[in-house]
Amino acid sequence: MKKKIMLLHGPNLNLLGEREPEVYGKLTLAQINSKLKTSARTLGVVLRIHQSNSEGEIIDFLHLNRKWAQGVIINPAAYTHYSYAIRDAISAIALPAVEVHLSDIHTREAFRRQSVIEAVCLRQITGLGWKSYLEGIKILIEHI
């Protein structure tokens, strides 16, 4: 039986490839999603992928897919630093989660170094570009 993982991209990630490529890389979100879908198939995983610039929509996606999924990969983007609502939603759905980031948030501006999401996740993966997501998937596969 294939493992089912929901994968969430937070605000402004729809602009990948254009937005600060020196920080976030040159791949578009569509290219990253394509790589992740291919890798997931190889690993025996079904992904349900969603991107939103809206905090409420991210929470709704978590709620709506909580019975379908066995785990969560989330790049909360800017919500990482202050969204207690997303943190509480992850905690409430009681699924194993991995927080991921394309860049290494711990070496960036001081305000980006703190995550309110990390405490409700199994792990936080940062600084590996699109492969941060892939590492998150591998962690969940082992945990599920």
VMD Tcl script that builds the backbone (N, CA, C; Angstrom):
set m [mol new atoms 432]
animate dup $m
set s [atomselect $m all]
$s set {name element resname resid chain x y z} {
  {N N MET 1 A 0.833 -1.186 0.000}
  {CA C MET 1 A 0.000 0.000 0.000}
  {C C MET 1 A 0.880 1.253 0.000}
  {N N LYS 2 A 0.578 2.157 -0.900}
  {CA C LYS 2 A 1.370 3.384 -0.990}
  {C C LYS 2 A 1.108 4.300 0.196}
  {N N LYS 3 A 2.140 4.977 0.615}
  {CA C LYS 3 A 2.007 5.956 1.688}
  {C C LYS 3 A 1.455 7.248 1.089}
  {N N LYS 4 A 0.630 7.953 1.865}
  {CA C LYS 4 A -0.022 9.178 1.391}
  {C C LYS 4 A 0.471 10.366 2.216}
  {N N ILE 5 A 1.035 11.341 1.512}
  {CA C ILE 5 A 1.607 12.514 2.175}
  {C C ILE 5 A 1.042 13.778 1.541}
  {N N MET 6 A 0.576 14.688 2.396}
  {CA C MET 6 A 0.205 16.003 1.877}
  {C C MET 6 A 1.430 16.910 1.958}
  {N N LEU 7 A 1.605 17.706 0.923}
  {CA C LEU 7 A 2.759 18.583 0.810}
  {C C LEU 7 A 2.250 19.996 0.576}
  {N N LEU 8 A 2.594 20.886 1.479}
  {CA C LEU 8 A 2.128 22.270 1.423}
  {C C LEU 8 A 3.275 23.238 1.193}
  {N N HIS 9 A 3.055 24.136 0.241}
  {CA C HIS 9 A 3.977 25.247 -0.016}
  {C C HIS 9 A 3.291 26.526 0.447}
  {N N GLY 10 A 3.985 27.323 1.227}
  {CA C GLY 10 A 3.414 28.552 1.757}
  {C C GLY 10 A 3.538 29.752 0.840}
  {N N PRO 11 A 3.365 30.946 1.423}
  {CA C PRO 11 A 3.269 32.177 0.645}
  {C C PRO 11 A 4.526 32.510 -0.157}
  {N N ASN 12 A 4.277 33.039 -1.324}
  {CA C ASN 12 A 5.280 33.538 -2.268}
  {C C ASN 12 A 6.082 32.444 -2.969}
  {N N LEU 13 A 5.849 31.192 -2.613}
  {CA C LEU 13 A 6.574 30.115 -3.280}
  {C C LEU 13 A 6.075 29.897 -4.705}
  {N N ASN 14 A 4.924 30.445 -5.025}
  {CA C ASN 14 A 4.442 30.419 -6.405}
  {C C ASN 14 A 5.340 31.260 -7.321}
  {N N LEU 15 A 6.188 32.093 -6.751}
  {CA C LEU 15 A 7.097 32.949 -7.535}
  {C C LEU 15 A 8.509 32.374 -7.643}
  {N N LEU 16 A 8.676 31.124 -7.221}
  {CA C LEU 16 A 10.008 30.516 -7.338}
  {C C LEU 16 A 10.477 30.535 -8.788}
  {N N GLY 17 A 11.777 30.711 -8.947}
  {CA C GLY 17 A 12.353 30.836 -10.277}
  {C C GLY 17 A 12.527 32.291 -10.675}
  {N N GLU 18 A 11.672 33.153 -10.128}
  {CA C GLU 18 A 11.745 34.605 -10.372}
  {C C GLU 18 A 12.242 35.329 -9.126}
  {N N ARG 19 A 11.739 34.922 -7.983}
  {CA C ARG 19 A 11.985 35.601 -6.717}
  {C C ARG 19 A 13.335 35.208 -6.144}
  {N N GLU 20 A 14.226 36.149 -6.019}
  {CA C GLU 20 A 15.527 35.944 -5.390}
  {C C GLU 20 A 16.151 34.585 -5.711}
  {N N PRO 21 A 16.456 34.329 -6.984}
  {CA C PRO 21 A 17.014 33.018 -7.345}
  {C C PRO 21 A 18.340 32.719 -6.647}
  {N N GLU 22 A 19.059 33.755 -6.232}
  {CA C GLU 22 A 20.309 33.531 -5.509}
  {C C GLU 22 A 20.056 32.942 -4.123}
  {N N VAL 23 A 18.846 33.093 -3.594}
  {CA C VAL 23 A 18.479 32.540 -2.290}
  {C C VAL 23 A 17.693 31.246 -2.452}
  {N N TYR 24 A 16.695 31.262 -3.361}
  {CA C TYR 24 A 15.737 30.163 -3.469}
  {C C TYR 24 A 15.969 29.246 -4.666}
  {N N GLY 25 A 16.927 29.575 -5.509}
  {CA C GLY 25 A 17.218 28.748 -6.675}
  {C C GLY 25 A 16.441 29.191 -7.907}
  {N N LYS 26 A 16.753 28.552 -9.022}
  {CA C LYS 26 A 16.175 28.932 -10.310}
  {C C LYS 26 A 14.996 28.070 -10.727}
  {N N LEU 27 A 14.729 26.981 -9.996}
  {CA C LEU 27 A 13.617 26.116 -10.346}
  {C C LEU 27 A 12.290 26.791 -10.016}
  {N N THR 28 A 11.312 26.607 -10.872}
  {CA C THR 28 A 9.964 27.097 -10.593}
  {C C THR 28 A 9.267 26.115 -9.652}
  {N N LEU 29 A 8.153 26.540 -9.100}
  {CA C LEU 29 A 7.381 25.646 -8.242}
  {C C LEU 29 A 6.895 24.435 -9.035}
  {N N ALA 30 A 6.469 24.655 -10.267}
  {CA C ALA 30 A 6.018 23.536 -11.112}
  {C C ALA 30 A 7.153 22.531 -11.338}
  {N N GLN 31 A 8.368 23.011 -11.543}
  {CA C GLN 31 A 9.511 22.118 -11.737}
  {C C GLN 31 A 9.824 21.331 -10.457}
  {N N ILE 32 A 9.750 22.010 -9.325}
  {CA C ILE 32 A 9.987 21.326 -8.047}
  {C C ILE 32 A 8.917 20.257 -7.831}
  {N N ASN 33 A 7.662 20.623 -8.057}
  {CA C ASN 33 A 6.572 19.653 -7.871}
  {C C ASN 33 A 6.744 18.450 -8.792}
  {N N SER 34 A 7.175 18.682 -10.013}
  {CA C SER 34 A 7.391 17.589 -10.959}
  {C C SER 34 A 8.488 16.643 -10.448}
  {N N LYS 35 A 9.590 17.203 -9.975}
  {CA C LYS 35 A 10.680 16.390 -9.423}
  {C C LYS 35 A 10.200 15.594 -8.207}
  {N N LEU 36 A 9.393 16.234 -7.371}
  {CA C LEU 36 A 8.902 15.565 -6.167}
  {C C LEU 36 A 7.933 14.442 -6.507}
  {N N LYS 37 A 7.066 14.663 -7.464}
  {CA C LYS 37 A 6.124 13.616 -7.880}
  {C C LYS 37 A 6.871 12.405 -8.441}
  {N N THR 38 A 7.882 12.655 -9.262}
  {CA C THR 38 A 8.680 11.568 -9.832}
  {C C THR 38 A 9.396 10.798 -8.724}
  {N N SER 39 A 10.037 11.521 -7.807}
  {CA C SER 39 A 10.744 10.882 -6.700}
  {C C SER 39 A 9.776 10.110 -5.809}
  {N N ALA 40 A 8.615 10.691 -5.549}
  {CA C ALA 40 A 7.623 10.047 -4.683}
  {C C ALA 40 A 7.142 8.728 -5.284}
  {N N ARG 41 A 6.885 8.732 -6.570}
  {CA C ARG 41 A 6.454 7.489 -7.241}
  {C C ARG 41 A 7.491 6.391 -7.041}
  {N N THR 42 A 8.754 6.747 -7.228}
  {CA C THR 42 A 9.848 5.790 -7.053}
  {C C THR 42 A 9.889 5.249 -5.624}
  {N N LEU 43 A 9.530 6.100 -4.658}
  {CA C LEU 43 A 9.573 5.715 -3.245}
  {C C LEU 43 A 8.269 5.077 -2.767}
  {N N GLY 44 A 7.283 4.956 -3.658}
  {CA C GLY 44 A 6.010 4.354 -3.270}
  {C C GLY 44 A 5.115 5.275 -2.470}
  {N N VAL 45 A 5.166 6.567 -2.805}
  {CA C VAL 45 A 4.409 7.585 -2.080}
  {C C VAL 45 A 3.474 8.316 -3.043}
  {N N VAL 46 A 2.272 8.597 -2.563}
  {CA C VAL 46 A 1.337 9.454 -3.288}
  {C C VAL 46 A 1.360 10.814 -2.591}
  {N N LEU 47 A 1.581 11.863 -3.374}
  {CA C LEU 47 A 1.594 13.220 -2.828}
  {C C LEU 47 A 0.313 13.949 -3.206}
  {N N ARG 48 A -0.197 14.713 -2.289}
  {CA C ARG 48 A -1.268 15.669 -2.570}
  {C C ARG 48 A -0.650 17.032 -2.284}
  {N N ILE 49 A -0.381 17.790 -3.359}
  {CA C ILE 49 A 0.399 19.026 -3.265}
  {C C ILE 49 A -0.507 20.247 -3.383}
  {N N HIS 50 A -0.221 21.251 -2.559}
  {CA C HIS 50 A -0.989 22.491 -2.593}
  {C C HIS 50 A -0.076 23.659 -2.228}
  {N N GLN 51 A -0.280 24.789 -2.880}
  {CA C GLN 51 A 0.420 26.035 -2.539}
  {C C GLN 51 A -0.619 27.096 -2.262}
  {N N SER 52 A -0.372 27.889 -1.231}
  {CA C SER 52 A -1.278 29.002 -0.939}
  {C C SER 52 A -0.513 30.158 -0.323}
  {N N ASN 53 A -0.990 31.345 -0.635}
  {CA C ASN 53 A -0.491 32.566 -0.010}
  {C C ASN 53 A -1.346 32.951 1.193}
  {N N SER 54 A -2.352 32.145 1.494}
  {CA C SER 54 A -3.317 32.449 2.537}
  {C C SER 54 A -3.166 31.495 3.723}
  {N N GLU 55 A -2.996 32.057 4.889}
  {CA C GLU 55 A -2.862 31.265 6.106}
  {C C GLU 55 A -4.096 30.386 6.318}
  {N N GLY 56 A -5.269 30.950 6.162}
  {CA C GLY 56 A -6.504 30.194 6.352}
  {C C GLY 56 A -6.642 29.042 5.379}
  {N N GLU 57 A -6.222 29.253 4.137}
  {CA C GLU 57 A -6.306 28.193 3.134}
  {C C GLU 57 A -5.350 27.045 3.458}
  {N N ILE 58 A -4.188 27.370 3.996}
  {CA C ILE 58 A -3.235 26.333 4.420}
  {C C ILE 58 A -3.847 25.512 5.549}
  {N N ILE 59 A -4.454 26.174 6.502}
  {CA C ILE 59 A -5.107 25.484 7.622}
  {C C ILE 59 A -6.251 24.618 7.103}
  {N N ASP 60 A -7.064 25.161 6.206}
  {CA C ASP 60 A -8.174 24.382 5.632}
  {C C ASP 60 A -7.667 23.144 4.914}
  {N N PHE 61 A -6.565 23.256 4.170}
  {CA C PHE 61 A -5.996 22.106 3.461}
  {C C PHE 61 A -5.557 21.026 4.454}
  {N N LEU 62 A -4.923 21.444 5.540}
  {CA C LEU 62 A -4.524 20.493 6.580}
  {C C LEU 62 A -5.751 19.781 7.149}
  {N N HIS 63 A -6.779 20.538 7.472}
  {CA C HIS 63 A -7.994 19.953 8.044}
  {C C HIS 63 A -8.674 19.002 7.060}
  {N N LEU 64 A -8.837 19.443 5.821}
  {CA C LEU 64 A -9.569 18.664 4.825}
  {C C LEU 64 A -8.869 17.351 4.458}
  {N N ASN 65 A -7.563 17.326 4.551}
  {CA C ASN 65 A -6.797 16.143 4.124}
  {C C ASN 65 A -6.281 15.294 5.276}
  {N N ARG 66 A -6.676 15.608 6.492}
  {CA C ARG 66 A -6.151 14.916 7.675}
  {C C ARG 66 A -6.509 13.437 7.710}
  {N N LYS 67 A -7.623 13.056 7.153}
  {CA C LYS 67 A -8.024 11.636 7.180}
  {C C LYS 67 A -7.454 10.875 5.977}
  {N N TRP 68 A -7.106 11.604 4.920}
  {CA C TRP 68 A -6.514 10.977 3.734}
  {C C TRP 68 A -5.026 10.702 3.953}
  {N N ALA 69 A -4.316 11.678 4.497}
  {CA C ALA 69 A -2.850 11.622 4.590}
  {C C ALA 69 A -2.372 10.838 5.807}
  {N N GLN 70 A -1.143 10.350 5.671}
  {CA C GLN 70 A -0.448 9.697 6.782}
  {C C GLN 70 A 0.680 10.577 7.324}
  {N N GLY 71 A 0.932 11.686 6.649}
  {CA C GLY 71 A 1.979 12.602 7.081}
  {C C GLY 71 A 1.918 13.895 6.304}
  {N N VAL 72 A 2.668 14.881 6.777}
  {CA C VAL 72 A 2.658 16.232 6.220}
  {C C VAL 72 A 4.085 16.714 5.994}
  {N N ILE 73 A 4.317 17.263 4.815}
  {CA C ILE 73 A 5.527 18.046 4.546}
  {C C ILE 73 A 5.038 19.474 4.369}
  {N N ILE 74 A 5.623 20.414 5.092}
  {CA C ILE 74 A 5.188 21.797 4.969}
  {C C ILE 74 A 6.383 22.738 4.895}
  {N N ASN 75 A 6.328 23.619 3.894}
  {CA C ASN 75 A 7.230 24.761 3.838}
  {C C ASN 75 A 6.352 25.965 4.147}
  {N N PRO 76 A 6.315 26.382 5.411}
  {CA C PRO 76 A 5.421 27.474 5.776}
  {C C PRO 76 A 5.897 28.844 5.301}
  {N N ALA 77 A 7.097 28.893 4.723}
  {CA C ALA 77 A 7.659 30.152 4.207}
  {C C ALA 77 A 7.603 31.209 5.320}
  {N N ALA 78 A 7.138 32.401 5.025}
  {CA C ALA 78 A 7.133 33.479 6.027}
  {C C ALA 78 A 6.277 33.161 7.243}
  {N N TYR 79 A 5.288 32.274 7.096}
  {CA C TYR 79 A 4.465 31.883 8.244}
  {C C TYR 79 A 5.264 31.112 9.291}
  {N N THR 80 A 6.426 30.624 8.919}
  {CA C THR 80 A 7.309 29.900 9.830}
  {C C THR 80 A 7.519 30.658 11.130}
  {N N HIS 81 A 7.651 31.956 11.022}
  {CA C HIS 81 A 8.146 32.772 12.117}
  {C C HIS 81 A 7.071 33.282 13.063}
  {N N TYR 82 A 5.788 33.174 12.653}
  {CA C TYR 82 A 4.771 33.769 13.516}
  {C C TYR 82 A 3.389 33.124 13.452}
  {N N SER 83 A 3.181 32.100 12.656}
  {CA C SER 83 A 1.829 31.554 12.531}
  {C C SER 83 A 1.552 30.473 13.572}
  {N N TYR 84 A 1.060 30.924 14.703}
  {CA C TYR 84 A 0.619 29.976 15.716}
  {C C TYR 84 A -0.628 29.236 15.247}
  {N N ALA 85 A -1.374 29.839 14.344}
  {CA C ALA 85 A -2.567 29.176 13.804}
  {C C ALA 85 A -2.178 27.937 12.982}
  {N N ILE 86 A -1.158 28.051 12.137}
  {CA C ILE 86 A -0.689 26.885 11.373}
  {C C ILE 86 A -0.059 25.869 12.320}
  {N N ARG 87 A 0.698 26.333 13.275}
  {CA C ARG 87 A 1.295 25.442 14.274}
  {C C ARG 87 A 0.207 24.634 14.970}
  {N N ASP 88 A -0.843 25.324 15.408}
  {CA C ASP 88 A -1.927 24.645 16.116}
  {C C ASP 88 A -2.680 23.678 15.210}
  {N N ALA 89 A -2.826 24.017 13.930}
  {CA C ALA 89 A -3.498 23.119 12.981}
  {C C ALA 89 A -2.692 21.835 12.799}
  {N N ILE 90 A -1.383 21.956 12.684}
  {CA C ILE 90 A -0.530 20.769 12.555}
  {C C ILE 90 A -0.650 19.913 13.810}
  {N N SER 91 A -0.613 20.537 14.958}
  {CA C SER 91 A -0.756 19.808 16.211}
  {C C SER 91 A -2.129 19.140 16.301}
  {N N ALA 92 A -3.171 19.849 15.897}
  {CA C ALA 92 A -4.546 19.351 16.024}
  {C C ALA 92 A -4.829 18.133 15.154}
  {N N ILE 93 A -4.223 18.068 13.972}
  {CA C ILE 93 A -4.530 16.943 13.080}
  {C C ILE 93 A -3.755 15.681 13.464}
  {N N ALA 94 A -2.782 15.831 14.330}
  {CA C ALA 94 A -2.052 14.701 14.923}
  {C C ALA 94 A -1.434 13.765 13.882}
  {N N LEU 95 A -0.889 14.323 12.814}
  {CA C LEU 95 A -0.141 13.549 11.832}
  {C C LEU 95 A 1.335 13.908 11.955}
  {N N PRO 96 A 2.229 12.963 11.694}
  {CA C PRO 96 A 3.648 13.327 11.705}
  {C C PRO 96 A 3.922 14.346 10.606}
  {N N ALA 97 A 4.702 15.360 10.938}
  {CA C ALA 97 A 4.983 16.445 10.003}
  {C C ALA 97 A 6.473 16.756 9.977}
  {N N VAL 98 A 6.924 17.221 8.818}
  {CA C VAL 98 A 8.298 17.686 8.656}
  {C C VAL 98 A 8.238 19.079 8.062}
  {N N GLU 99 A 8.909 20.014 8.699}
  {CA C GLU 99 A 9.016 21.393 8.208}
  {C C GLU 99 A 10.240 21.472 7.297}
  {N N VAL 100 A 10.067 22.041 6.117}
  {CA C VAL 100 A 11.179 22.155 5.175}
  {C C VAL 100 A 11.330 23.587 4.678}
  {N N HIS 101 A 12.566 23.908 4.290}
  {CA C HIS 101 A 12.877 25.216 3.712}
  {C C HIS 101 A 13.933 25.042 2.631}
  {N N LEU 102 A 13.782 25.779 1.555}
  {CA C LEU 102 A 14.755 25.740 0.463}
  {C C LEU 102 A 16.097 26.300 0.919}
  {N N SER 103 A 16.060 27.444 1.599}
  {CA C SER 103 A 17.286 28.084 2.076}
  {C C SER 103 A 17.543 27.667 3.520}
  {N N ASP 104 A 18.729 27.979 4.007}
  {CA C ASP 104 A 19.074 27.689 5.395}
  {C C ASP 104 A 18.637 28.876 6.238}
  {N N ILE 105 A 17.465 28.747 6.873}
  {CA C ILE 105 A 16.906 29.874 7.621}
  {C C ILE 105 A 17.789 30.269 8.807}
  {N N HIS 106 A 18.647 29.367 9.258}
  {CA C HIS 106 A 19.484 29.640 10.429}
  {C C HIS 106 A 20.689 30.523 10.103}
  {N N THR 107 A 20.948 30.738 8.828}
  {CA C THR 107 A 22.074 31.602 8.448}
  {C C THR 107 A 21.591 32.887 7.780}
  {N N ARG 108 A 20.291 33.110 7.824}
  {CA C ARG 108 A 19.719 34.293 7.177}
  {C C ARG 108 A 19.448 35.386 8.212}
  {N N GLU 109 A 18.617 36.346 7.867}
  {CA C GLU 109 A 18.309 37.458 8.767}
  {C C GLU 109 A 17.799 36.918 10.101}
  {N N ALA 110 A 18.057 37.658 11.151}
  {CA C ALA 110 A 17.714 37.213 12.507}
  {C C ALA 110 A 16.237 36.840 12.630}
  {N N PHE 111 A 15.344 37.608 12.027}
  {CA C PHE 111 A 13.911 37.325 12.168}
  {C C PHE 111 A 13.508 36.012 11.504}
  {N N ARG 112 A 14.318 35.503 10.580}
  {CA C ARG 112 A 14.000 34.245 9.883}
  {C C ARG 112 A 14.499 33.005 10.639}
  {N N ARG 113 A 15.269 33.196 11.656}
  {CA C ARG 113 A 15.912 32.064 12.333}
  {C C ARG 113 A 14.997 31.336 13.312}
  {N N GLN 114 A 13.944 31.973 13.738}
  {CA C GLN 114 A 13.020 31.373 14.708}
  {C C GLN 114 A 11.830 30.747 13.987}
  {N N SER 115 A 11.511 29.514 14.327}
  {CA C SER 115 A 10.338 28.839 13.790}
  {C C SER 115 A 9.390 28.492 14.927}
  {N N VAL 116 A 8.135 28.904 14.787}
  {CA C VAL 116 A 7.114 28.491 15.753}
  {C C VAL 116 A 6.494 27.160 15.337}
  {N N ILE 117 A 6.795 26.704 14.128}
  {CA C ILE 117 A 6.244 25.464 13.579}
  {C C ILE 117 A 7.079 24.251 14.010}
  {N N GLU 118 A 8.368 24.426 14.134}
  {CA C GLU 118 A 9.306 23.318 14.359}
  {C C GLU 118 A 8.920 22.422 15.540}
  {N N ALA 119 A 8.400 23.005 16.606}
  {CA C ALA 119 A 8.104 22.237 17.825}
  {C C ALA 119 A 7.034 21.162 17.619}
  {N N VAL 120 A 6.184 21.310 16.607}
  {CA C VAL 120 A 5.123 20.312 16.370}
  {C C VAL 120 A 5.475 19.386 15.203}
  {N N CYS 121 A 6.728 19.409 14.788}
  {CA C CYS 121 A 7.200 18.580 13.677}
  {C C CYS 121 A 8.241 17.577 14.163}
  {N N LEU 122 A 8.350 16.479 13.406}
  {CA C LEU 122 A 9.393 15.492 13.698}
  {C C LEU 122 A 10.773 16.089 13.523}
  {N N ARG 123 A 10.928 16.844 12.437}
  {CA C ARG 123 A 12.227 17.431 12.071}
  {C C ARG 123 A 12.011 18.701 11.282}
  {N N GLN 124 A 13.071 19.458 11.162}
  {CA C GLN 124 A 13.128 20.617 10.280}
  {C C GLN 124 A 14.327 20.404 9.355}
  {N N ILE 125 A 14.083 20.509 8.050}
  {CA C ILE 125 A 15.141 20.349 7.052}
  {C C ILE 125 A 15.295 21.691 6.333}
  {N N THR 126 A 16.510 22.220 6.299}
  {CA C THR 126 A 16.734 23.518 5.665}
  {C C THR 126 A 17.972 23.480 4.775}
  {N N GLY 127 A 17.962 24.371 3.792}
  {CA C GLY 127 A 19.167 24.645 3.025}
  {C C GLY 127 A 19.551 23.671 1.944}
  {N N LEU 128 A 18.668 22.725 1.601}
  {CA C LEU 128 A 19.003 21.749 0.557}
  {C C LEU 128 A 18.281 22.029 -0.756}
  {N N GLY 129 A 17.726 23.227 -0.900}
  {CA C GLY 129 A 16.949 23.527 -2.104}
  {C C GLY 129 A 15.746 22.602 -2.178}
  {N N TRP 130 A 15.364 22.199 -3.390}
  {CA C TRP 130 A 14.190 21.324 -3.545}
  {C C TRP 130 A 14.380 19.978 -2.845}
  {N N LYS 131 A 15.623 19.597 -2.623}
  {CA C LYS 131 A 15.887 18.318 -1.959}
  {C C LYS 131 A 15.535 18.341 -0.466}
  {N N SER 132 A 15.286 19.530 0.092}
  {CA C SER 132 A 14.773 19.591 1.464}
  {C C SER 132 A 13.453 18.841 1.548}
  {N N TYR 133 A 12.605 19.019 0.532}
  {CA C TYR 133 A 11.320 18.315 0.492}
  {C C TYR 133 A 11.544 16.804 0.378}
  {N N LEU 134 A 12.464 16.409 -0.473}
  {CA C LEU 134 A 12.751 14.990 -0.679}
  {C C LEU 134 A 13.235 14.339 0.619}
  {N N GLU 135 A 14.088 15.023 1.350}
  {CA C GLU 135 A 14.549 14.505 2.641}
  {C C GLU 135 A 13.382 14.389 3.612}
  {N N GLY 136 A 12.485 15.366 3.564}
  {CA C GLY 136 A 11.293 15.300 4.414}
  {C C GLY 136 A 10.435 14.090 4.095}
  {N N ILE 137 A 10.272 13.795 2.818}
  {CA C ILE 137 A 9.507 12.616 2.409}
  {C C ILE 137 A 10.166 11.350 2.946}
  {N N LYS 138 A 11.481 11.259 2.824}
  {CA C LYS 138 A 12.201 10.069 3.308}
  {C C LYS 138 A 12.051 9.898 4.815}
  {N N ILE 139 A 12.072 10.994 5.552}
  {CA C ILE 139 A 11.881 10.938 7.011}
  {C C ILE 139 A 10.487 10.405 7.323}
  {N N LEU 140 A 9.494 10.906 6.607}
  {CA C LEU 140 A 8.128 10.440 6.854}
  {C C LEU 140 A 7.951 8.976 6.499}
  {N N ILE 141 A 8.545 8.542 5.400}
  {CA C ILE 141 A 8.446 7.131 5.010}
  {C C ILE 141 A 8.942 6.241 6.149}
  {N N GLU 142 A 10.047 6.603 6.748}
  {CA C GLU 142 A 10.599 5.808 7.853}
  {C C GLU 142 A 9.704 5.858 9.095}
  {N N HIS 143 A 9.032 6.990 9.268}
  {CA C HIS 143 A 8.227 7.175 10.474}
  {C C HIS 143 A 6.821 6.559 10.384}
  {N N ILE 144 A 6.263 6.570 9.187}
  {CA C ILE 144 A 4.877 6.101 9.011}
  {C C ILE 144 A 4.809 4.595 9.189}
}
mol reanalyze $m
mol bondsrecalc $m
mol representation Tube
mol addrep $m
